[in-house]
């Protein structure tokens, strides 16, 4: 008896043994295939992990303002996330396949070392009952040698509670007058929202970009139904209560000798359509120059980008403004301005950005792969980016040093580079048509989290956004947890004398409020 070239025995037992052998070989083949797939997945995940580490190191070395490095990091983060998940699933499949056979061992993937759980998290001990007798001999004479602890991270769903503040009434038996303690303070008159709830509401909306309708849906799922209009009422009242702190930060920013200015678009609803409004930001941060004054970010909202807006924002301010080449700043730099002309500090980062767009080989390749029109990559733009990056490298070496030290290094190393760059650019412009892409002068605003911007429902909404972004970003710049700081401020601001309101500013709360890693405002 033959089947496909294989001689089959007539003996039933021998036939069963053959079938069993063939099944075992199939299981072994399956296990080897699963093992190979698991090793391949683990290798890919390791390669992605190493690429991400290299990209992060390069980003730290060459600065966070490089557009391509920022996109590359985002891409690698997503790629690593998927590859790690694939490697984990393939590893489990390999273990399951190996369990079917005794000859092929399961692939054991070397997993990345996990950091210990934070010490501040509460620990709940769950002790497994030990045996009452020795499993080997049955003796009850057991002595504890020690213990092994396995920690598992768990989360407790958010807890809601209603605080009942009881105000007892008393009547005087002598004069029959009624006495009662005053009602507790709420940001909203006759309000119902506590300080921590309001802080969460504001930070989720303006710090995490979660609109009120999404928050309301989440609250309802947690058993606390609150309408969007009710929440919006609380947001408006809280913003009004925090306005004095906004004014204090505004005064602090205007007291700076130098500012970084920028603006970005924000969509706003208007008569059934969407208009493009503007959010302007002015950042005071002297830390790169060795200064000790606390940093702050001041936001303003406007319906358009007319030059009158920055002129009004900086009216009476005579310092140094580092910004892009937007023509609306021109009036600030003119001679005869009162009290004095603003000194213009050209921003090489803004100049580099347009050259980078024309030199971005990766973006051009992606556009072509998607069937779009391939953008031209200009060698002149690549050379301009290279020359500007050499200037940035000099700046990184003197970051945080005194003004005298920075000036000496710039005269020695930067001045020749700038002179060469200026001469080279003039030479290139002379060779280009005035209609050439490289000869066109246009500026692009620094996007402050452009992908996360939401609609402003109105101009008033844009103004509230400017106020809350000012408070939240200033807290972040001072390494203060914005939500915890807002909760503390809202609980104290009613009883704080006007003369001592500055004590509530973020830089006076550092160390008293839990801190998180400071985040860039985006004006670089």
KETI-186722 format. One record per residue (C-alpha): y negated, x, z; residue number from 1; residue in three letters. Coordinates in pm, whole numbers. Layout:
N
(r (Y, X, Z), NUM, Ala),
...
end
This chain:
524
(r (0, 0, 0), 1, Unk),
(r (-328, 152, -109), 2, Unk),
(r (-689, 39, -71), 3, Unk),
(r (-976, 228, -234), 4, Unk),
(r (-772, 545, -249), 5, Unk),
(r (-665, 529, 118), 6, Unk),
(r (-294, 490, 194), 7, Unk),
(r (-247, 226, 460), 8, Unk),
(r (65, 238, 681), 9, Unk),
(r (302, -56, 698), 10, Unk),
(r (335, -24, 1074), 11, Unk),
(r (104, -272, 1251), 12, Unk),
(r (24, -39, 1542), 13, Unk),
(r (-55, 244, 1307), 14, Unk),
(r (-282, 9, 1112), 15, Unk),
(r (-466, -91, 1432), 16, Unk),
(r (-509, 276, 1521), 17, Unk),
(r (-656, 346, 1177), 18, Unk),
(r (-898, 52, 1204), 19, Unk),
(r (-1002, 169, 1550), 20, Unk),
(r (-1055, 523, 1419), 21, Unk),
(r (-1265, 400, 1129), 22, Unk),
(r (-1475, 182, 1361), 23, Unk),
(r (-1527, 475, 1595), 24, Unk),
(r (-1639, 696, 1308), 25, Unk),
(r (-1879, 420, 1198), 26, Unk),
(r (-2018, 398, 1551), 27, Unk),
(r (-2059, 775, 1561), 28, Unk),
(r (-2240, 769, 1227), 29, Unk),
(r (-2466, 492, 1353), 30, Unk),
(r (-2534, 686, 1672), 31, Unk),
(r (-2615, 1004, 1480), 32, Unk),
(r (-2850, 809, 1252), 33, Unk),
(r (-3025, 649, 1550), 34, Unk),
(r (-3042, 989, 1720), 35, Unk),
(r (-3199, 1146, 1413), 36, Unk),
(r (-3447, 859, 1383), 37, Unk),
(r (-3544, 896, 1749), 38, Unk),
(r (-3596, 1272, 1710), 39, Unk),
(r (-3811, 1213, 1401), 40, Unk),
(r (-4023, 952, 1581), 41, Unk),
(r (-4067, 1180, 1882), 42, Unk),
(r (-4169, 1468, 1658), 43, Unk),
(r (-4425, 1254, 1474), 44, Unk),
(r (-4567, 1133, 1805), 45, Unk),
(r (-4590, 1491, 1931), 46, Unk),
(r (-4767, 1603, 1615), 47, Unk),
(r (-5016, 1314, 1643), 48, Unk),
(r (-5071, 1398, 2009), 49, Unk),
(r (-5144, 1762, 1926), 50, Unk),
(r (-5379, 1662, 1642), 51, Unk),
(r (-5568, 1436, 1880), 52, Unk),
(r (-5600, 1716, 2135), 53, Unk),
(r (-5726, 1954, 1867), 54, Unk),
(r (-5977, 1696, 1743), 55, Unk),
(r (-6104, 1639, 2096), 56, Unk),
(r (-6145, 2010, 2155), 57, Unk),
(r (-6332, 2048, 1829), 58, Unk),
(r (-6551, 1751, 1917), 59, Unk),
(r (-6635, 1913, 2251), 60, Unk),
(r (-6705, 2244, 2080), 61, Unk),
(r (-6910, 2119, 1787), 62, Unk),
(r (-7075, 1815, 1945), 63, Unk),
(r (-7030, 1440, 1953), 64, Unk),
(r (-7282, 1362, 1679), 65, Unk),
(r (-7052, 1443, 1387), 66, Unk),
(r (-6976, 1114, 1215), 67, Unk),
(r (-6647, 1228, 1063), 68, Unk),
(r (-6511, 1363, 1394), 69, Unk),
(r (-6590, 1033, 1563), 70, Unk),
(r (-6403, 834, 1297), 71, Unk),
(r (-6117, 1084, 1304), 72, Unk),
(r (-6075, 1045, 1679), 73, Unk),
(r (-6061, 666, 1650), 74, Unk),
(r (-5804, 691, 1372), 75, Unk),
(r (-5588, 939, 1564), 76, Unk),
(r (-5600, 726, 1879), 77, Unk),
(r (-5460, 427, 1690), 78, Unk),
(r (-5203, 639, 1508), 79, Unk),
(r (-5082, 798, 1830), 80, Unk),
(r (-5056, 459, 1998), 81, Unk),
(r (-4828, 324, 1725), 82, Unk),
(r (-4618, 640, 1702), 83, Unk),
(r (-4562, 650, 2078), 84, Unk),
(r (-4445, 289, 2067), 85, Unk),
(r (-4215, 365, 1773), 86, Unk),
(r (-4070, 670, 1947), 87, Unk),
(r (-4000, 468, 2262), 88, Unk),
(r (-3824, 191, 2066), 89, Unk),
(r (-3620, 439, 1860), 90, Unk),
(r (-3520, 626, 2175), 91, Unk),
(r (-3384, 308, 2329), 92, Unk),
(r (-3198, 229, 2006), 93, Unk),
(r (-3043, 576, 2012), 94, Unk),
(r (-2928, 530, 2371), 95, Unk),
(r (-2774, 192, 2288), 96, Unk),
(r (-2593, 335, 1984), 97, Unk),
(r (-2465, 636, 2180), 98, Unk),
(r (-2325, 406, 2447), 99, Unk),
(r (-2077, 273, 2192), 100, Unk),
(r (-1916, 614, 2150), 101, Unk),
(r (-1813, 897, 2379), 102, Unk),
(r (-1867, 1177, 2128), 103, Unk),
(r (-2241, 1145, 2041), 104, Unk),
(r (-2484, 1192, 2328), 105, Unk),
(r (-2802, 986, 2333), 106, Unk),
(r (-3129, 1158, 2243), 107, Unk),
(r (-3345, 1223, 2546), 108, Unk),
(r (-3710, 1231, 2451), 109, Unk),
(r (-3942, 1453, 2648), 110, Unk),
(r (-4207, 1211, 2763), 111, Unk),
(r (-4564, 1314, 2846), 112, Unk),
(r (-4624, 1381, 3214), 113, Unk),
(r (-4799, 1092, 3386), 114, Unk),
(r (-5073, 1154, 3637), 115, Unk),
(r (-5017, 1019, 3990), 116, Unk),
(r (-5161, 676, 4058), 117, Unk),
(r (-5510, 689, 4216), 118, Unk),
(r (-5508, 736, 4592), 119, Unk),
(r (-5757, 453, 4652), 120, Unk),
(r (-5512, 188, 4530), 121, Unk),
(r (-5341, 1, 4816), 122, Unk),
(r (-4970, 69, 4862), 123, Unk),
(r (-4714, -199, 4942), 124, Unk),
(r (-4386, -65, 5081), 125, Unk),
(r (-4070, -244, 4974), 126, Unk),
(r (-3775, -93, 5163), 127, Unk),
(r (-3427, -146, 5020), 128, Unk),
(r (-3186, -223, 5301), 129, Unk),
(r (-2961, 80, 5367), 130, Unk),
(r (-2584, 40, 5404), 131, Unk),
(r (-2458, -45, 5751), 132, Unk),
(r (-2154, 180, 5714), 133, Unk),
(r (-2059, 493, 5521), 134, Unk),
(r (-1928, 391, 5177), 135, Unk),
(r (-1690, 688, 5185), 136, Unk),
(r (-1516, 652, 5524), 137, Unk),
(r (-1653, 329, 5672), 138, Unk),
(r (-1809, 495, 5978), 139, Unk),
(r (-2119, 330, 6127), 140, Unk),
(r (-2254, 657, 6266), 141, Unk),
(r (-2535, 701, 6009), 142, Unk),
(r (-2835, 930, 6051), 143, Unk),
(r (-3148, 910, 5830), 144, Unk),
(r (-3214, 1230, 5633), 145, Unk),
(r (-3527, 1121, 5450), 146, Unk),
(r (-3635, 888, 5171), 147, Unk),
(r (-3714, 882, 4802), 148, Unk),
(r (-4012, 677, 4688), 149, Unk),
(r (-4050, 528, 4340), 150, Unk),
(r (-4400, 400, 4262), 151, Unk),
(r (-4454, 109, 4022), 152, Unk),
(r (-4800, 3, 3912), 153, Unk),
(r (-4863, -371, 3939), 154, Unk),
(r (-5167, -592, 3898), 155, Unk),
(r (-5273, -892, 4104), 156, Unk),
(r (-5444, -1165, 3900), 157, Unk),
(r (-5813, -1206, 3970), 158, Unk),
(r (-5870, -1404, 4286), 159, Unk),
(r (-6137, -1668, 4314), 160, Unk),
(r (-6274, -1803, 4637), 161, Unk),
(r (-6546, -2037, 4756), 162, Unk),
(r (-6761, -1912, 5043), 163, Unk),
(r (-6876, -2193, 5269), 164, Unk),
(r (-7195, -2098, 5449), 165, Unk),
(r (-7232, -2338, 5741), 166, Unk),
(r (-7583, -2410, 5875), 167, Unk),
(r (-7557, -2604, 6198), 168, Unk),
(r (-7837, -2838, 6299), 169, Unk),
(r (-7967, -2862, 6652), 170, Unk),
(r (-8208, -3105, 6807), 171, Unk),
(r (-8428, -3027, 7104), 172, Unk),
(r (-8375, -3271, 7391), 173, Unk),
(r (-8719, -3190, 7519), 174, Unk),
(r (-8926, -3254, 7204), 175, Unk),
(r (-8663, -3399, 6971), 176, Unk),
(r (-8744, -3137, 6703), 177, Unk),
(r (-8459, -3047, 6464), 178, Unk),
(r (-8385, -2678, 6405), 179, Unk),
(r (-8159, -2528, 6137), 180, Unk),
(r (-8118, -2175, 5989), 181, Unk),
(r (-8258, -2127, 5636), 182, Unk),
(r (-8030, -2170, 5338), 183, Unk),
(r (-7875, -1851, 5191), 184, Unk),
(r (-8046, -1692, 4893), 185, Unk),
(r (-7922, -1756, 4542), 186, Unk),
(r (-8066, -1604, 4227), 187, Unk),
(r (-8086, -1956, 4085), 188, Unk),
(r (-8278, -2198, 4310), 189, Unk),
(r (-8023, -2427, 4473), 190, Unk),
(r (-7770, -2208, 4295), 191, Unk),
(r (-7400, -2170, 4348), 192, Unk),
(r (-7308, -1830, 4198), 193, Unk),
(r (-7251, -1530, 4422), 194, Unk),
(r (-7384, -1182, 4349), 195, Unk),
(r (-7046, -1038, 4248), 196, Unk),
(r (-6977, -1328, 4013), 197, Unk),
(r (-7318, -1292, 3847), 198, Unk),
(r (-7274, -916, 3811), 199, Unk),
(r (-6937, -970, 3643), 200, Unk),
(r (-7086, -1234, 3412), 201, Unk),
(r (-7374, -1009, 3304), 202, Unk),
(r (-7167, -694, 3262), 203, Unk),
(r (-6896, -871, 3061), 204, Unk),
(r (-7159, -1018, 2828), 205, Unk),
(r (-7386, -716, 2783), 206, Unk),
(r (-7168, -423, 2888), 207, Unk),
(r (-6832, -530, 2742), 208, Unk),
(r (-6969, -755, 2462), 209, Unk),
(r (-6777, -1064, 2575), 210, Unk),
(r (-6977, -1379, 2488), 211, Unk),
(r (-6998, -1662, 2738), 212, Unk),
(r (-6765, -1892, 2546), 213, Unk),
(r (-6481, -1638, 2571), 214, Unk),
(r (-6551, -1585, 2937), 215, Unk),
(r (-6551, -1961, 2996), 216, Unk),
(r (-6212, -1990, 2825), 217, Unk),
(r (-6069, -1718, 3046), 218, Unk),
(r (-6213, -1876, 3361), 219, Unk),
(r (-6057, -2210, 3263), 220, Unk),
(r (-5715, -2049, 3219), 221, Unk),
(r (-5753, -1911, 3570), 222, Unk),
(r (-5820, -2258, 3708), 223, Unk),
(r (-6201, -2241, 3732), 224, Unk),
(r (-6351, -2457, 3453), 225, Unk),
(r (-6719, -2373, 3395), 226, Unk),
(r (-6919, -2489, 3094), 227, Unk),
(r (-7099, -2241, 2870), 228, Unk),
(r (-7432, -2410, 2942), 229, Unk),
(r (-7376, -2367, 3315), 230, Unk),
(r (-7299, -1998, 3269), 231, Unk),
(r (-7598, -1952, 3040), 232, Unk),
(r (-7820, -2102, 3310), 233, Unk),
(r (-7698, -1836, 3553), 234, Unk),
(r (-7755, -1557, 3301), 235, Unk),
(r (-8115, -1663, 3240), 236, Unk),
(r (-8193, -1690, 3610), 237, Unk),
(r (-8031, -1356, 3692), 238, Unk),
(r (-8223, -1186, 3412), 239, Unk),
(r (-8546, -1328, 3551), 240, Unk),
(r (-8463, -1195, 3897), 241, Unk),
(r (-8390, -847, 3759), 242, Unk),
(r (-8712, -826, 3559), 243, Unk),
(r (-8897, -619, 3828), 244, Unk),
(r (-8634, -345, 3797), 245, Unk),
(r (-8676, -347, 3419), 246, Unk),
(r (-9049, -289, 3468), 247, Unk),
(r (-8982, 1, 3706), 248, Unk),
(r (-8748, 166, 3454), 249, Unk),
(r (-9009, 108, 3183), 250, Unk),
(r (-9271, 288, 3392), 251, Unk),
(r (-9027, 572, 3462), 252, Unk),
(r (-8955, 617, 3090), 253, Unk),
(r (-9325, 612, 3000), 254, Unk),
(r (-9387, 881, 3261), 255, Unk),
(r (-9175, 1128, 3062), 256, Unk),
(r (-9318, 1423, 2875), 257, Unk),
(r (-9072, 1372, 2589), 258, Unk),
(r (-8869, 1079, 2459), 259, Unk),
(r (-8592, 1020, 2209), 260, Unk),
(r (-8662, 709, 1999), 261, Unk),
(r (-8440, 506, 1770), 262, Unk),
(r (-8363, 151, 1661), 263, Unk),
(r (-8072, -50, 1531), 264, Unk),
(r (-8014, -387, 1370), 265, Unk),
(r (-7894, -692, 1559), 266, Unk),
(r (-7815, -1031, 1402), 267, Unk),
(r (-8011, -1330, 1533), 268, Unk),
(r (-7965, -1698, 1456), 269, Unk),
(r (-8259, -1870, 1291), 270, Unk),
(r (-8260, -2226, 1147), 271, Unk),
(r (-7897, -2231, 1048), 272, Unk),
(r (-7890, -1881, 903), 273, Unk),
(r (-7874, -1526, 1031), 274, Unk),
(r (-8174, -1295, 1033), 275, Unk),
(r (-8172, -924, 1102), 276, Unk),
(r (-8373, -833, 1408), 277, Unk),
(r (-8416, -496, 1581), 278, Unk),
(r (-8339, -339, 1913), 279, Unk),
(r (-8547, -30, 1987), 280, Unk),
(r (-8444, 229, 2244), 281, Unk),
(r (-8642, 508, 2409), 282, Unk),
(r (-8439, 753, 2612), 283, Unk),
(r (-8570, 984, 2881), 284, Unk),
(r (-8318, 1259, 2948), 285, Unk),
(r (-8432, 1610, 3032), 286, Unk),
(r (-8093, 1734, 3150), 287, Unk),
(r (-8030, 1930, 2826), 288, Unk),
(r (-8362, 2107, 2891), 289, Unk),
(r (-8283, 2196, 3253), 290, Unk),
(r (-8484, 1905, 3393), 291, Unk),
(r (-8394, 1732, 3720), 292, Unk),
(r (-8560, 1394, 3668), 293, Unk),
(r (-8316, 1102, 3643), 294, Unk),
(r (-8235, 983, 3291), 295, Unk),
(r (-8311, 630, 3174), 296, Unk),
(r (-8293, 417, 2861), 297, Unk),
(r (-8553, 153, 2774), 298, Unk),
(r (-8475, -118, 2518), 299, Unk),
(r (-8714, -349, 2335), 300, Unk),
(r (-8641, -637, 2099), 301, Unk),
(r (-8835, -737, 1788), 302, Unk),
(r (-8776, -981, 1503), 303, Unk),
(r (-8854, -721, 1236), 304, Unk),
(r (-8910, -348, 1190), 305, Unk),
(r (-9284, -339, 1141), 306, Unk),
(r (-9460, -26, 1266), 307, Unk),
(r (-9668, -229, 1510), 308, Unk),
(r (-9367, -254, 1740), 309, Unk),
(r (-9321, 116, 1829), 310, Unk),
(r (-9699, 145, 1843), 311, Unk),
(r (-9705, -129, 2107), 312, Unk),
(r (-9404, 12, 2292), 313, Unk),
(r (-9568, 354, 2326), 314, Unk),
(r (-9931, 245, 2359), 315, Unk),
(r (-10110, 492, 2585), 316, Unk),
(r (-9819, 738, 2587), 317, Unk),
(r (-9916, 1090, 2464), 318, Unk),
(r (-9592, 1293, 2484), 319, Unk),
(r (-9340, 1439, 2241), 320, Unk),
(r (-9133, 1189, 2042), 321, Unk),
(r (-8808, 1295, 1880), 322, Unk),
(r (-8715, 1036, 1619), 323, Unk),
(r (-8625, 986, 1256), 324, Unk),
(r (-8868, 984, 966), 325, Unk),
(r (-8946, 611, 992), 326, Unk),
(r (-9299, 554, 863), 327, Unk),
(r (-9382, 311, 1142), 328, Unk),
(r (-9425, 602, 1382), 329, Unk),
(r (-9700, 744, 1163), 330, Unk),
(r (-9989, 580, 1350), 331, Unk),
(r (-9869, 743, 1672), 332, Unk),
(r (-9911, 1092, 1525), 333, Unk),
(r (-10261, 1049, 1383), 334, Unk),
(r (-10555, 1255, 1510), 335, Unk),
(r (-10802, 1054, 1711), 336, Unk),
(r (-10540, 832, 1872), 337, Unk),
(r (-10623, 729, 2228), 338, Unk),
(r (-10550, 891, 2469), 339, Unk),
(r (-10400, 1160, 2243), 340, Unk),
(r (-10176, 1186, 1937), 341, Unk),
(r (-9805, 1175, 1998), 342, Unk),
(r (-9643, 1504, 1900), 343, Unk),
(r (-9372, 1454, 1639), 344, Unk),
(r (-9042, 1633, 1689), 345, Unk),
(r (-8834, 1602, 1375), 346, Unk),
(r (-8470, 1517, 1439), 347, Unk),
(r (-8224, 1740, 1255), 348, Unk),
(r (-7942, 1500, 1343), 349, Unk),
(r (-8109, 1226, 1140), 350, Unk),
(r (-8176, 1464, 854), 351, Unk),
(r (-7816, 1583, 857), 352, Unk),
(r (-7679, 1227, 846), 353, Unk),
(r (-7797, 1150, 493), 354, Unk),
(r (-7668, 1483, 367), 355, Unk),
(r (-7338, 1414, 540), 356, Unk),
(r (-7303, 1080, 361), 357, Unk),
(r (-7336, 1261, 28), 358, Unk),
(r (-7092, 1533, 139), 359, Unk),
(r (-6826, 1313, 299), 360, Unk),
(r (-6519, 1399, 92), 361, Unk),
(r (-6286, 1190, 309), 362, Unk),
(r (-6497, 875, 272), 363, Unk),
(r (-6512, 919, -104), 364, Unk),
(r (-6134, 958, -121), 365, Unk),
(r (-6079, 647, 90), 366, Unk),
(r (-6311, 443, -129), 367, Unk),
(r (-6128, 558, -441), 368, Unk),
(r (-5785, 481, -289), 369, Unk),
(r (-5896, 125, -218), 370, Unk),
(r (-5990, 71, -579), 371, Unk),
(r (-6362, 107, -528), 372, Unk),
(r (-6603, 315, -725), 373, Unk),
(r (-6559, 680, -630), 374, Unk),
(r (-6871, 820, -469), 375, Unk),
(r (-7000, 1153, -589), 376, Unk),
(r (-6957, 1444, -346), 377, Unk),
(r (-7243, 1692, -393), 378, Unk),
(r (-7191, 2065, -325), 379, Unk),
(r (-7560, 2091, -240), 380, Unk),
(r (-7515, 1832, 36), 381, Unk),
(r (-7213, 2021, 172), 382, Unk),
(r (-7420, 2340, 189), 383, Unk),
(r (-7707, 2154, 363), 384, Unk),
(r (-7467, 2023, 629), 385, Unk),
(r (-7330, 2373, 682), 386, Unk),
(r (-7679, 2517, 732), 387, Unk),
(r (-7780, 2240, 974), 388, Unk),
(r (-7459, 2284, 1172), 389, Unk),
(r (-7552, 2649, 1225), 390, Unk),
(r (-7872, 2530, 1395), 391, Unk),
(r (-7675, 2287, 1614), 392, Unk),
(r (-7447, 2573, 1721), 393, Unk),
(r (-7750, 2768, 1848), 394, Unk),
(r (-7871, 2464, 2041), 395, Unk),
(r (-7534, 2425, 2212), 396, Unk),
(r (-7553, 2778, 2348), 397, Unk),
(r (-7888, 2712, 2520), 398, Unk),
(r (-7826, 2357, 2640), 399, Unk),
(r (-7946, 2319, 3000), 400, Unk),
(r (-8136, 2650, 3011), 401, Unk),
(r (-8504, 2686, 3098), 402, Unk),
(r (-8780, 2634, 2843), 403, Unk),
(r (-8860, 3007, 2839), 404, Unk),
(r (-8498, 3099, 2766), 405, Unk),
(r (-8463, 2833, 2496), 406, Unk),
(r (-8786, 2943, 2326), 407, Unk),
(r (-8675, 3306, 2318), 408, Unk),
(r (-8337, 3222, 2163), 409, Unk),
(r (-8490, 2984, 1911), 410, Unk),
(r (-8744, 3246, 1799), 411, Unk),
(r (-8470, 3504, 1761), 412, Unk),
(r (-8188, 3297, 1610), 413, Unk),
(r (-8314, 2953, 1500), 414, Unk),
(r (-8644, 3047, 1336), 415, Unk),
(r (-8482, 3259, 1062), 416, Unk),
(r (-8227, 2984, 994), 417, Unk),
(r (-8500, 2719, 965), 418, Unk),
(r (-8707, 2940, 735), 419, Unk),
(r (-8405, 2999, 511), 420, Unk),
(r (-8320, 2628, 516), 421, Unk),
(r (-8676, 2533, 421), 422, Unk),
(r (-8688, 2777, 133), 423, Unk),
(r (-8343, 2676, 13), 424, Unk),
(r (-8425, 2301, 24), 425, Unk),
(r (-8749, 2354, -169), 426, Unk),
(r (-8558, 2549, -428), 427, Unk),
(r (-8295, 2279, -464), 428, Unk),
(r (-8547, 1994, -485), 429, Unk),
(r (-8726, 2172, -768), 430, Unk),
(r (-8401, 2170, -967), 431, Unk),
(r (-8326, 1800, -912), 432, Unk),
(r (-8447, 1492, -1092), 433, Unk),
(r (-8666, 1278, -870), 434, Unk),
(r (-8416, 996, -929), 435, Unk),
(r (-8125, 1204, -801), 436, Unk),
(r (-7950, 1079, -487), 437, Unk),
(r (-8035, 1399, -302), 438, Unk),
(r (-8404, 1362, -381), 439, Unk),
(r (-8435, 1010, -238), 440, Unk),
(r (-8582, 991, 112), 441, Unk),
(r (-8432, 720, 328), 442, Unk),
(r (-8339, 696, 691), 443, Unk),
(r (-8064, 517, 871), 444, Unk),
(r (-8083, 403, 1230), 445, Unk),
(r (-7839, 526, 1487), 446, Unk),
(r (-7597, 238, 1543), 447, Unk),
(r (-7566, 167, 1915), 448, Unk),
(r (-7215, 29, 1910), 449, Unk),
(r (-7280, -157, 1585), 450, Unk),
(r (-6923, -284, 1557), 451, Unk),
(r (-6950, -452, 1896), 452, Unk),
(r (-7288, -626, 1848), 453, Unk),
(r (-7282, -1002, 1878), 454, Unk),
(r (-7530, -1265, 1765), 455, Unk),
(r (-7846, -1325, 1958), 456, Unk),
(r (-7892, -1700, 1969), 457, Unk),
(r (-8271, -1671, 1965), 458, Unk),
(r (-8558, -1430, 2012), 459, Unk),
(r (-8551, -1504, 2385), 460, Unk),
(r (-8185, -1409, 2382), 461, Unk),
(r (-8272, -1079, 2216), 462, Unk),
(r (-8532, -1010, 2483), 463, Unk),
(r (-8277, -1080, 2757), 464, Unk),
(r (-8034, -847, 2582), 465, Unk),
(r (-8297, -570, 2583), 466, Unk),
(r (-8348, -615, 2959), 467, Unk),
(r (-7979, -608, 3045), 468, Unk),
(r (-7901, -320, 2807), 469, Unk),
(r (-8179, -125, 2976), 470, Unk),
(r (-8028, -180, 3321), 471, Unk),
(r (-7666, -120, 3219), 472, Unk),
(r (-7725, 190, 3004), 473, Unk),
(r (-7956, 345, 3265), 474, Unk),
(r (-7685, 297, 3528), 475, Unk),
(r (-7431, 462, 3298), 476, Unk),
(r (-7661, 756, 3229), 477, Unk),
(r (-7684, 811, 3606), 478, Unk),
(r (-7304, 792, 3645), 479, Unk),
(r (-7320, 465, 3839), 480, Unk),
(r (-7080, 175, 3783), 481, Unk),
(r (-7308, -87, 3620), 482, Unk),
(r (-7119, -392, 3749), 483, Unk),
(r (-7100, -267, 4108), 484, Unk),
(r (-7468, -170, 4096), 485, Unk),
(r (-7575, -510, 3960), 486, Unk),
(r (-7374, -685, 4233), 487, Unk),
(r (-7546, -473, 4500), 488, Unk),
(r (-7892, -533, 4351), 489, Unk),
(r (-7847, -910, 4317), 490, Unk),
(r (-7731, -932, 4678), 491, Unk),
(r (-8030, -734, 4812), 492, Unk),
(r (-8324, -795, 4580), 493, Unk),
(r (-8446, -1112, 4752), 494, Unk),
(r (-8491, -937, 5088), 495, Unk),
(r (-8626, -613, 4943), 496, Unk),
(r (-9004, -567, 4989), 497, Unk),
(r (-9192, -518, 4665), 498, Unk),
(r (-9312, -178, 4785), 499, Unk),
(r (-8950, -61, 4820), 500, Unk),
(r (-8799, -206, 4503), 501, Unk),
(r (-8763, 144, 4359), 502, Unk),
(r (-8488, 205, 4618), 503, Unk),
(r (-8268, -28, 4412), 504, Unk),
(r (-8292, 185, 4095), 505, Unk),
(r (-7961, 340, 3981), 506, Unk),
(r (-8050, 702, 4053), 507, Unk),
(r (-8119, 612, 4418), 508, Unk),
(r (-7778, 447, 4440), 509, Unk),
(r (-7572, 740, 4311), 510, Unk),
(r (-7300, 812, 4565), 511, Unk),
(r (-7338, 468, 4724), 512, Unk),
(r (-7200, 276, 4426), 513, Unk),
(r (-6861, 361, 4270), 514, Unk),
(r (-6914, 587, 3971), 515, Unk),
(r (-6753, 598, 3630), 516, Unk),
(r (-6788, 847, 3351), 517, Unk),
(r (-7136, 829, 3202), 518, Unk),
(r (-7146, 697, 2845), 519, Unk),
(r (-7377, 806, 2572), 520, Unk),
(r (-7655, 568, 2482), 521, Unk),
(r (-7618, 672, 2123), 522, Unk),
(r (-7959, 823, 2053), 523, Unk),
(r (-7861, 1179, 1968), 524, Unk),
end
